[in-house]
């Protein structure tokens, strides 16, 4: 298993995490839900990384895989007027990751990041480690601190 930029990023900050490989299904309708099912994890604590644009500027949102973003809440969280999902080619170029394997950690370009506030009290969450078929388990406080992320209400 290759050390992804996300894993190198966390190791450089001496943040503890566990690795959880699974059989990635390229045809899955919802990658996060498929990952949670494959690993027997709570879908609400299995997080997905979504790249957005707020007033045209890139940002990253980390939310439970069983929920959807509220663009109104995303715009408010980043102090903007409007928010939209980033186009796939742009998200892949900006992060250096392929969709289905985008991690908030170790992206090619650092962007403002927000993590869904409702999961911040959890003991552990699972987030993509930077490649399809690999999640990492981490304390949400460590994830937020390493990213300089804000906790915000992001889901509909």
C-alpha positions in Angstrom: 0.0 0.0 0.0 1.5 3.3 -1.1 2.0 6.1 1.3 -0.4 8.8 0.0 0.3 12.5 0.4 -2.5 12.5 3.0 -0.7 9.8 5.1 2.6 11.6 4.8 0.9 14.9 5.9 -0.5 13.2 9.1 2.8 11.5 9.8 4.7 14.8 9.5 2.4 16.2 12.2 2.7 13.1 14.4 -1.0 12.5 14.4 -2.2 9.0 15.2 -4.5 7.2 12.7 -5.4 3.7 11.7 -5.6 2.4 8.1 -8.7 0.6 6.8 -8.4 -0.9 3.3 -11.6 -2.1 1.5 -12.6 -3.3 -1.9 -13.4 -0.1 -3.8 -16.5 -0.4 -6.1 -16.2 2.0 -9.0 -19.9 1.5 -9.8 -21.1 2.4 -6.3 -23.7 5.1 -6.3 -22.3 6.6 -3.1 -18.6 5.8 -2.4 -18.8 6.8 1.3 -21.8 4.6 2.0 -20.2 1.7 0.1 -17.0 2.1 2.1 -19.0 2.1 5.4 -20.8 -1.0 4.4 -17.6 -2.8 3.3 -15.9 -2.1 6.6 -19.0 -2.4 8.8 -18.7 1.2 10.0 -21.4 3.7 11.0 -22.2 5.7 7.8 -22.7 8.8 9.9 -19.1 8.6 11.1 -17.7 7.6 7.7 -17.0 10.9 6.2 -16.8 12.1 2.6 -14.6 14.9 1.3 -16.3 17.3 -1.0 -14.7 20.1 -3.0 -16.8 23.2 -3.4 -16.4 26.7 -4.7 -17.7 29.6 -2.5 -18.1 32.8 -4.5 -15.7 31.2 -7.0 -13.0 30.3 -4.5 -12.1 26.7 -3.7 -12.9 25.2 -0.3 -13.2 21.7 1.2 -16.1 20.2 3.2 -16.0 17.0 5.2 -19.4 15.6 6.1 -21.1 12.3 7.0 -21.4 10.0 4.0 -25.1 9.5 4.7 -25.9 13.2 4.4 -26.0 15.9 1.8 -24.4 19.4 1.8 -26.6 22.4 2.2 -25.0 25.0 -0.3 -26.7 27.8 1.7 -24.9 26.6 4.9 -21.6 26.0 3.0 -21.7 29.6 1.7 -22.4 30.9 5.2 -19.7 28.8 6.8 -17.1 30.3 4.5 -18.5 33.8 4.6 -19.7 33.8 1.0 -22.9 34.5 -0.8 -23.1 31.4 -2.9 -21.6 27.9 -3.1 -21.5 25.1 -5.7 -19.9 21.8 -6.1 -16.5 22.0 -7.8 -16.3 20.3 -11.2 -14.6 16.8 -11.1 -11.6 17.7 -13.3 -10.9 20.9 -11.3 -11.3 19.0 -8.0 -8.8 16.3 -9.1 -6.3 18.9 -10.4 -6.5 21.1 -7.3 -6.2 18.2 -4.8 -4.0 15.8 -6.6 -6.4 13.0 -5.9 -9.0 11.1 -8.0 -12.7 11.4 -7.1 -13.5 8.5 -4.9 -10.1 8.9 -3.2 -10.1 12.6 -2.3 -8.7 13.2 1.2 -8.8 16.5 3.0 -5.2 15.7 4.1 -2.2 16.4 1.9 -4.0 18.1 -0.9 -1.7 19.7 -3.5 -3.0 23.1 -2.6 -4.2 24.0 0.9 -7.7 25.4 0.9 -10.1 26.5 3.7 -11.7 23.5 5.2 -14.8 22.9 7.3 -15.9 19.7 9.1 -19.5 19.0 9.9 -20.0 20.2 13.5 -22.4 17.3 14.5 -19.6 14.7 14.3 -16.9 16.7 16.1 -17.8 15.1 19.5 -17.4 11.6 18.1 -14.5 9.5 19.5 -13.4 8.4 16.1 -14.3 9.1 12.4 -13.2 7.5 9.2 -12.0 9.7 6.3 -10.5 8.9 2.9 -6.7 8.4 3.2 -6.0 9.6 -0.4 -6.6 6.6 -2.6 -9.7 4.7 -3.6 -10.3 1.8 -1.3 -8.4 3.2 1.8 -9.9 5.0 4.8 -8.1 6.2 7.9 -9.6 6.3 11.4 -8.8 9.4 13.3 -10.1 11.5 16.2 -12.1 14.3 14.7 -10.3 16.8 16.9 -7.0 15.7 15.4 -8.4 15.9 11.9 -9.6 19.5 12.5 -6.5 20.7 14.2 -4.2 19.2 11.5 -6.2 21.0 8.8 -6.9 24.2 10.6 -10.5 23.4 9.9 -13.5 25.0 11.3 -16.5 23.1 12.7 -19.6 24.2 11.0 -23.2 23.1 10.3 -22.9 22.0 6.6 -25.5 19.4 6.1 -29.1 19.8 4.9 
